[in-house]
Amino acid sequence: MARHGRREFLRRAAAAGTAAAVAGPALARAAFGQGGEIAPAAPAAAAGASPPAFALDEATIAGLQEAMRAGRFTARELAELYLARIESVDRGVGGLRSVIEVNPEALGIASALDEERRGKGPRGPLHGIPCLLKDNIDTADGLRTSAGSLALAEHTARADAFLVRRLRAAGAVLLGKTNLSEWANFRSTHSTSGWSGRGGQTRNPYALDRNPCGSSSGSGAAVSANLAAVAVGTETDGSVVCPAATCGIVGVKPTVGLVSRSGIIPISHTQDTAGPMARCVADAAALLGGLAGADPRDPATGARGAAFEADYTRFLDPAGLKGARLGVARNFFDFSPEVDRVVEGALSAMREAGAVLVDPASLETSGKYDDDELEVLLYEFKADLDAYLAQAGPGAAVRTLAELIAFNEEHREREMPFFGQELFERAQAKGPLTDAAYRKALARCRKLSRDEGIDAVLGKHRLDALVAPSNGPAWMTDPVNGDHYTGGSSTPAAVAGYPSVTVPAGFVRGLPVGVSFFGRAWSEGVLLRIAYAFEQAAKARRAPRLAATLSD
C-alpha cells in the first residue's frame, strides 16, 4: 500500500487470515547511448567500490541555475552528466537499480531548452533541471509506465499525467523513470520494499545490503546518490517520507489535492498524492511549486480551502523556528533507543533555534484506525485500479484487477518469486464503494485522523505542527522474510490527507534517520518554513558512499 508504516496493521491482517552550489568547469563529456531500459545491475564483486568523482555532487537547483546562467554548463551538459552517472553508479559501481528506464528524448529536450534560454531566458527555477519520475506516473513519450509490473512492461500512456505536463511547462528535463516497490507496495503483506518484477531490487546507497524503504524506493535512492537533481515520488501512506528518511534526503507528502492525481496509477483516491524528493528543503520547495496546481480532471484539486503557491521557496526562512509552536508526538517514539537519541538531539536544536516545544502532544487516536485504513484501501484499490486499467494505453497486458491477478499466477516464477498477492485477492473480493462497510471505515478514518486526531491536538495546544521520528534506520534487505520495519509516524497525515515533511536529522551506525513535521491541511508553507530552519540548524545530510555493507 505504498508505505512501511502500515506494517503493524498488515501483520494483524495477515494473522486474521488475510548543499553546495555547482562550481568549476565540467568534467569531460561522458558518452551515453539513446536510452531504454536499464540493464541488469552490476555483479556483486563490483558492489561497494568507491563511486567515481562527479562534477555535480550535492548540486542544488539554485547552484545549477547559476551555473547555466554563467555559462559553466548547458542543460544538455547537465543531462549528459547525470545520464553518465546513472550508467556508472546505477548500472555499474554500486548497482543501485534505482532507475528502471532512461528517457531517449532527454538530450533533445535539454538542447531545445538551451536554445530557448539563449533566445528568451529561463522559464523559471526548473528550466533545464534534470528530474526523475517514479514509474507509476504517466508520460506520453518513449518511456513506459508500468508500476514495476511485467503486466505493464510494454504499456505506453495515452497522455502525460497532469503533473508531468506542469513539469514540462516549467522546463524540467525528464531523465527517466525510477524503480519502485511493485504496484506501490500494495500487493502482499510480506513484500520486500524496492523490489519489482520489471526492475529488480533497489538498494540503499548508504549500505547496499540494506533496504531503501518504499514504495518510492528508486526516487529516494537515486536522489541521494546524486543521479538527478530531484525526483518525484508518490505516497499513500509513507511511500515518500519513508524512503526519503531512509535514504537521507528531504521528502514532502503534500495535502491530497495540492498535486493532481490524474495520470498516476492509483491505490486510493482518498490518500494518494505525488510529492517532491530532494537533497535539501529549498529544492523540494522549488519542485513543489512546479507540481502544484488545479486540474479539472481531479476534483480534489478544487477542494474547499485549496491553496496553491507558484513559489514555495518564499516560505524558506533560516529563522523560521523562532516562536514556532511544535508538539512532540511522543507516541511515535520508543521503538529504538538509538533513533530516540538522534531525535532528542534534533529537538534540542529546535529549542536552540527558538522553537517552543509542547512535550508531550501525543495523538491519542493513533493506532485506532489501522484496520479501517486497510479496509478503505482495499475497496478503493479495486475501484480505482479497474478505472485506470480500463483506459490504459497500448501495451497493457491486463485491463482489470482480476486479469492482473491471473497474469501474476501465469507468470509466477518471474512475478512472485519472493512474495504473493494476498492484498490483490482481498481487494478483488470487495464490493462497490457504495457498500456500508466501506463508507463506515472511511468515516471513522476521517474522524479519528482529522477531527479527533491532528486537528484536535493542534487546536488544543495552539500548535503550528507536530514533530516525530520519520521511521527507523534501513533494515537488511531480506527477500525470504520480507521487510523488517520497526516504526514510524506517517499514518496520521496519510490517512487525514494532510501534509508532512521529512528532513535528515542524523545517523544511527552510519544509516540516516529523519524527523517529520506534519500539520493541518494546506499548511505546506508553514511546514517548509519549519523544516528549512531545522535543516539549516542541523545540517545533517551527508552524501552516501555506496558501501557494500556497514562494516566497510
TADAZI-V564503 format. One record per residue. SS is DSSP state (hx for helix, st for strand, lp for the rest). PHI is phi in whole degrees, 0 to 359 (* if undefined). OMEGA is omega in radians with two decimals (NA if undefined). Layout:
# TADAZI-V564503
SS|PHI|OMEGA, SS|PHI|OMEGA
This chain:
# TADAZI-V564503
lp|*|3.00, lp|81|3.04, lp|204|3.06, lp|251|2.98, lp|293|3.14, lp|279|-2.95, hx|305|-3.05, hx|295|-3.10, hx|285|3.02, hx|290|3.07, hx|299|3.12, hx|292|3.13, hx|297|-3.14, hx|293|3.14, hx|296|3.12, lp|279|-3.13, lp|96|3.04, lp|265|NA, lp|*|-2.96, lp|271|3.04, lp|287|3.14, lp|288|3.07, lp|215|3.06, lp|85|-3.11, lp|288|3.10, lp|292|2.99, lp|289|3.07, lp|305|-3.09, lp|295|3.14, lp|270|3.09, lp|291|3.13, lp|212|-3.07, lp|285|-3.01, lp|267|3.03, lp|88|-3.09, st|109|-3.06, st|291|-3.12, lp|289|3.09, lp|287|3.10, lp|304|-3.11, lp|296|3.14, lp|298|3.11, lp|296|-3.05, hx|302|-3.11, hx|299|-3.13, hx|276|-3.07, lp|296|3.07, lp|90|3.05, lp|294|-3.12, lp|298|3.12, lp|293|-3.13, lp|293|3.05, lp|301|-3.03, lp|219|-3.08, lp|296|-3.03, lp|253|3.13, lp|307|3.07, lp|59|3.12, lp|295|3.10, lp|258|3.07, hx|300|3.12, hx|298|3.12, hx|294|3.11, hx|294|3.10, hx|296|3.11, hx|295|3.11, hx|295|3.10, hx|289|3.13, hx|298|-3.09, lp|278|3.11, lp|84|3.10, lp|285|3.10, lp|220|2.87, lp|255|3.08, hx|299|3.12, hx|296|3.13, hx|294|3.06, hx|299|3.14, hx|298|3.12, hx|300|-3.11, hx|294|3.13, hx|292|3.10, hx|295|3.06, hx|294|3.08, hx|297|3.07, hx|300|-3.14, hx|300|-3.02, hx|276|-3.05, hx|262|-3.09, hx|279|3.13, lp|265|-3.03, lp|254|-3.11, lp|304|-3.14, lp|92|-3.13, lp|56|-3.08, lp|296|-3.03, lp|57|-3.13, lp|268|-3.12, st|250|-3.06, st|274|-3.09, st|195|3.07, st|257|-3.01, lp|275|3.13, lp|294|-3.12, lp|261|-2.98, hx|300|-3.07, hx|291|3.08, hx|295|3.10, hx|299|-3.12, hx|297|3.13, hx|297|3.11, hx|297|3.11, hx|291|3.05, hx|297|3.13, hx|298|3.12, hx|295|3.13, hx|300|-3.13, hx|296|-3.08, hx|272|-3.01, hx|237|-3.01, lp|91|-3.08, lp|287|3.09, lp|288|-3.08, lp|169|-3.01, lp|295|-3.11, lp|263|-3.09, lp|298|3.12, lp|82|-3.07, lp|275|3.14, st|288|-3.05, st|223|3.04, st|252|3.13, st|239|3.02, st|297|-3.03, lp|279|2.88, lp|233|-3.11, st|246|-3.05, lp|295|2.94, lp|227|-3.14, lp|267|-3.11, lp|211|-3.13, lp|281|-3.13, lp|270|3.03, lp|272|2.99, lp|235|-2.90, lp|233|-2.97, lp|55|3.13, lp|79|-3.03, lp|266|3.05, hx|294|3.13, hx|295|3.13, hx|241|-3.06, lp|298|3.12, lp|250|-3.07, lp|283|3.04, lp|247|-3.09, lp|295|3.14, lp|285|-3.10, lp|208|3.02, lp|296|2.89, lp|302|-3.13, hx|303|-3.13, hx|294|3.09, hx|291|3.07, hx|300|3.12, hx|294|3.13, hx|295|3.10, hx|298|3.13, hx|296|3.13, hx|280|3.10, lp|93|3.09, lp|292|3.08, st|258|-3.09, st|277|-3.05, st|284|-3.09, st|164|-3.11, st|246|-3.14, st|259|3.06, lp|293|-3.07, lp|204|2.91, lp|293|-2.97, hx|309|-3.09, hx|54|3.11, hx|55|3.03, hx|67|3.06, lp|238|3.11, lp|233|-3.02, lp|220|3.04, lp|280|-3.10, lp|233|-3.04, lp|285|3.00, lp|250|-3.07, lp|298|3.12, lp|84|3.13, st|258|2.98, st|219|3.13, lp|298|-3.12, lp|277|-2.98, lp|255|-3.07, st|76|-3.02, st|260|2.98, lp|288|-3.10, lp|242|-3.11, st|278|-3.07, lp|290|3.10, lp|277|3.06, st|201|-2.94, lp|292|3.06, lp|271|3.13, st|258|-3.05, lp|269|3.11, lp|273|-2.99, lp|65|-3.05, lp|197|0.25, lp|267|3.13, lp|279|-3.02, hx|298|-3.11, hx|295|3.12, hx|298|3.14, hx|294|-3.12, hx|294|-3.09, hx|295|3.13, hx|295|-3.13, hx|299|-3.11, lp|273|3.08, lp|63|3.07, lp|268|3.06, lp|197|3.11, lp|291|-3.10, st|212|3.07, st|214|3.06, st|250|3.01, st|247|3.01, st|227|-3.13, st|221|2.87, lp|252|3.01, lp|199|3.04, lp|97|-2.99, lp|282|2.91, lp|262|-2.98, hx|289|-3.12, hx|291|3.10, hx|295|3.08, hx|298|-3.13, hx|295|-3.08, hx|290|3.12, lp|259|3.00, lp|74|3.12, lp|230|3.09, st|266|3.04, st|227|3.11, st|242|3.01, st|259|-3.05, lp|286|2.92, lp|304|3.09, st|298|-3.07, lp|112|3.09, lp|286|3.10, st|243|-3.09, lp|300|3.11, lp|262|-3.10, lp|292|-3.11, lp|85|3.05, st|244|3.11, lp|299|-2.89, lp|267|2.77, lp|244|-2.97, lp|217|3.14, lp|287|3.09, lp|267|-3.08, lp|235|-3.06, lp|293|2.95, st|199|2.95, st|270|3.13, st|201|-3.11, st|285|3.00, st|228|-2.98, st|207|-3.14, lp|276|3.12, lp|212|-3.09, hx|295|-3.12, hx|300|3.13, hx|291|3.09, hx|297|3.12, hx|295|3.12, hx|297|3.13, hx|292|3.12, hx|300|3.09, hx|297|3.09, hx|285|-3.09, hx|272|-2.98, lp|288|3.07, lp|164|-3.13, lp|284|-3.11, lp|234|3.13, lp|302|-3.13, lp|277|-3.11, lp|236|-3.08, hx|298|-3.14, hx|296|3.14, hx|285|3.06, hx|254|-3.09, lp|296|3.10, lp|301|3.12, lp|88|3.14, lp|303|-3.09, lp|226|-3.12, lp|255|3.09, lp|244|3.06, lp|284|-3.07, lp|218|3.13, hx|282|3.11, hx|291|3.13, hx|292|3.13, hx|275|-3.02, lp|285|-3.07, lp|216|-3.14, lp|299|3.08, lp|261|-3.02, lp|292|3.08, lp|273|-3.09, lp|296|-3.14, lp|82|3.13, lp|291|3.13, st|261|-3.07, st|242|3.08, st|267|-3.14, st|272|-3.09, lp|279|-3.00, hx|295|-3.13, hx|290|3.07, hx|257|3.08, lp|262|2.96, lp|73|3.05, lp|270|3.11, lp|203|3.11, hx|301|-3.12, hx|290|3.06, hx|296|3.12, hx|302|3.13, hx|297|3.12, hx|297|-3.07, hx|289|3.05, hx|298|3.05, hx|297|3.10, hx|295|3.11, hx|297|3.09, hx|297|3.11, hx|297|3.11, hx|294|3.10, hx|299|-3.12, hx|298|3.12, lp|275|3.02, lp|104|3.13, lp|286|3.00, st|261|-3.10, st|262|3.02, st|263|-2.96, lp|223|0.10, lp|269|2.99, lp|220|-2.99, lp|284|3.03, lp|269|-3.02, lp|291|3.14, lp|274|-3.11, lp|301|-3.12, lp|89|-3.08, lp|270|-3.12, lp|231|3.13, hx|300|-3.14, hx|294|3.10, hx|295|3.11, hx|300|3.14, hx|298|3.11, hx|300|3.11, hx|300|-3.08, hx|294|3.12, hx|297|3.11, hx|298|-3.04, hx|290|3.13, hx|299|3.13, hx|299|-3.09, hx|294|-3.04, hx|286|3.13, hx|291|3.08, hx|301|3.12, hx|294|3.12, hx|295|-3.08, hx|295|-3.13, hx|299|-3.12, lp|249|-3.13, lp|298|-3.11, lp|281|-3.12, lp|297|3.11, lp|95|3.10, lp|286|-3.11, lp|277|-3.12, lp|224|-3.13, lp|233|3.09, lp|213|3.04, hx|298|3.12, hx|300|3.10, hx|294|3.11, hx|296|3.10, hx|301|3.13, hx|295|3.11, hx|300|-3.13, hx|296|3.09, hx|295|-3.13, hx|293|-3.12, lp|248|-3.03, hx|304|-3.05, hx|298|-3.12, hx|264|-3.07, hx|267|-3.08, lp|228|3.13, lp|285|-3.05, lp|241|-3.11, lp|209|-2.97, lp|262|-3.07, lp|220|-3.10, hx|300|-3.13, hx|291|3.03, hx|304|-3.07, hx|294|3.11, hx|292|3.10, hx|295|-3.12, hx|299|-3.14, lp|283|-3.11, lp|283|3.11, lp|270|-3.12, lp|284|-3.12, lp|288|3.04, lp|274|-3.13, lp|300|3.13, hx|298|-3.12, hx|298|3.11, hx|294|-3.07, hx|295|3.11, hx|293|-3.14, hx|296|3.14, hx|295|3.13, hx|297|3.14, hx|293|3.10, hx|302|-3.09, hx|292|3.14, hx|296|-3.02, hx|281|-3.13, hx|274|-3.10, hx|260|-2.98, hx|302|-3.11, hx|259|-3.11, hx|247|-3.04, hx|300|-3.10, hx|298|-3.11, hx|295|-3.09, hx|291|3.10, hx|297|3.13, hx|291|-3.11, hx|301|-3.05, hx|256|-3.13, lp|54|-3.02, lp|263|2.96, lp|275|-3.10, st|193|2.99, st|254|-3.14, st|227|-3.12, st|199|3.00, st|299|3.11, lp|292|3.10, st|183|3.13, lp|279|3.12, lp|289|-3.06, lp|300|3.06, lp|267|3.06, st|292|3.05, lp|293|-3.01, lp|220|-3.11, lp|293|-3.14, lp|283|-3.06, lp|258|-3.11, lp|85|-3.04, lp|287|3.11, lp|239|-3.12, lp|292|-3.05, lp|257|-3.13, lp|167|3.14, st|177|-2.98, lp|234|-3.01, lp|284|-2.91, hx|297|-3.08, hx|304|3.14, hx|293|-3.13, hx|295|-3.11, hx|291|3.11, hx|290|-3.02, lp|79|-3.08, lp|261|-3.06, lp|278|3.01, st|211|3.14, st|226|3.04, st|251|-3.10, st|227|3.07, st|305|-3.11, st|242|-3.10, st|160|-3.06, st|224|2.97, st|242|-3.14, lp|52|3.10, lp|86|-3.13, st|251|-3.06, st|292|3.02, st|228|-3.14, st|246|3.02, st|241|-3.09, st|250|3.00, st|244|3.11, st|220|-3.02, lp|200|-3.04, lp|292|3.01, lp|304|3.06, lp|65|-3.13, lp|260|-3.12, hx|304|-3.13, hx|299|3.11, hx|298|-3.10, hx|294|3.12, hx|294|3.08, hx|300|-3.14, hx|294|-3.10, hx|297|-3.13, hx|295|3.14, hx|297|3.08, hx|296|3.14, hx|303|-3.13, hx|294|3.12, hx|283|-3.03, hx|272|-3.08, lp|45|-3.01, lp|270|-3.11, lp|295|2.97, lp|230|-3.10, lp|295|3.11, lp|286|3.11, lp|243|3.08, lp|55|3.08, lp|293|3.12, lp|295|3.13, lp|203|-3.09, lp|293|-3.13, lp|283|-3.12, lp|290|NA
